[in-house]
């Protein structure tokens, strides 16, 4: 099997998905966003199962990865719509933190080039409320950083979906060509019986 085969490409894409999901998980933990933390955890598990299925020639695990990839694409579209305030959704809602805490995206206060400044009033300085910090001029607003995370996940997931479909079809072709005598039948070679 060449190193540019569909199986090797799917292994590479699964490894890339693991890296990007772990990176996303870290920043969601920093922002205490509980819904994305749980969904990212499921993503990591399903990608590991897909990776295992690809390496071990287990089509059922790859099919499980395919089904999860469709759900993952839907989740990333939802999160993108949420941060872009599309479809009646609002980035200021507490959907992603499940209403448990008042935390939000870590990137809101810590984005690239963001300068945060506390309120000037001396009466408020003894309080440790994160809402009392104002953020001035960021290079890229936090909602666009979150949407970029979703776009990266969508692109890698869609490529992974295509290659996973190819790998599953390859595995099913290999299963169909087995002739129960201990050898595989190749359509380009005439079959020979060993008697």
N, C-alpha and C positions, 0 to 999 in steps of 0.2 A: 504494500500500500504506500503510495507516494505521500510526501509530507504536505502536498497541496490538495489532498482529498477532502471530500465533504466531512468525513469523520474528524480529521485533524483540525479543520476549520471550526467545526462545532466545539471541539475541545478548547480551542483558543478563545472562541466567543464566550463560552461558559466561564473560563478563567477571567476574562475581561469583565463579565457581569458580576462575578464574585468581588472583584476589586472595587468596582463602582458602587455596588450595593453596600459593601463594608464602609466605604468612604461616606456614603449617604447616611448610613446608620449612625456613624460617629456624630455627624452634625445634627441629626435629629435627636440624639441623646443629649447633646449640649443645649438644645432648645426645649427639651422636655415635651416633645410632640409625640404622644403615646400611640396614636393610630399609625403614623408612618413607621414607628419603631416596630410595632407588631407585624405590619405588612412587609417591611424590609427583612425581618427575621424569617418569615415564610418564604420570601424570595431567595434568601441565602440557602435555606434547606432545599427548596425545589431545584435550584441551580446545581447544588451538590448532587442531588439525585439524578438530574439530567447528565451531569458529568460522569457519574458512576455508570449510568446506563450506556453512555456512548463508549466509554473505555471497555466495559465488560460485555458489550454486544447484548444488552438487555433492552429490547424495544419497548417494553411496558413502561420502564422508567423514562425513556425518551418521550413516550406519548404523554405521560404525566407532566413532564416538563413542557410539552406543547400546550396542553390545556392550561397550565398555570401561566404560561407566557401570554395567553389571551387575556386572562384576568389581570396580569401585571400591566399590560398595555392599557387596559381600561382604567386601572388605578392611576397611572401616570397622566392619562388624558384628564381624569377628574381633578388631580392635583394642579395641573396646568390651568384648567378652567377656574379653579378656586383662586389661585394667585393672580390670575388676570381679570378677576371679577366678571367672568362670563356665565351666562345661563342662570342668573339670579344668585350666584354664589358670591361670597365676600371673603377676601383674605383676612379681614378683621374678626371673622367668626371664630368660635372655639371648637370647630369640628375636629381639627387635627390633634388637639390636646384632649379630646373627649370630654371637655367641660370639667376636667379634674383640676386643672391649674390655669393660671392666667399667662402662661408662657407662650412664646411664639417662635418664629424662625430665628435661629441663632444668627443668621446673616443680617437680620434687621439692625442689630447694634454693632456687628463685627464685620461687616462687608468690606471689600477691598477699597481702601481710601476713605473709609468713614471716620469722621471725627465726632466723638461723643463728648458732650459737655453737661455737667450737672446744672440744675437750676440755681440761679444766683441767690435765691432767698436763704438766709441763715436759719430760718425756722425749719426748713425742709432738709437741711443737711444731716440731721440726726436720724432721719428715716432711711431705711434700706429698701425702699420700694423701687423696683426696676422701671416702673412707669415714670419716674421723676427724672430720667435721663433723656435728654434730647439728642437726636442724631442730626448732624449737619453735613450736608453735601457728600454723598458717596459717588464713587466713580460709576458704579452700577447698582441700581436699587435692588433690594433683597428679593423682591418678587421675581425679577428677571433672572437672578441667580438660581432660584428654585425652579423656574421654568427651564433654564438651561440644563439643570440636573435631570429633569424629566425628559427633555429632548434627547440627551445622551442615552438614557435608559431606553427610550423608545427605539432609537436607531439600532442599538446593540440587540435589543429584544426582537425586533423585526428581522434582522439578519439571522439571529439565532433560530427564529421560527422557521425561516426558509431552509436553513441547513438541517434543522431537526427533521423537517418533513422529508428532505432528501435522504437522510440517514435512516429513517424508519422505512422508507420505500426500498432502500438498499438492503436492509436487514430482512424485509419480507421477501425480496427476490432471492436472497441467499437461502432462506428457509424453503422456498418453493423448489429450488434446484436440488435439494437433497434427495438421493434415490434409495435410501435405507439399506444400502449394501456397504456403506462406509466411505463413500466418495461423493464428491459433488459433481453434478452434471453441468458442464459448460456448454452453452448453446453453440459455440464456435467449433467444438470438438465432438466427433461422433462418440456416442457412449459405447463402452465395451463392458461386457459382463466377464467377471473373473470366475471361470469354472475350471 
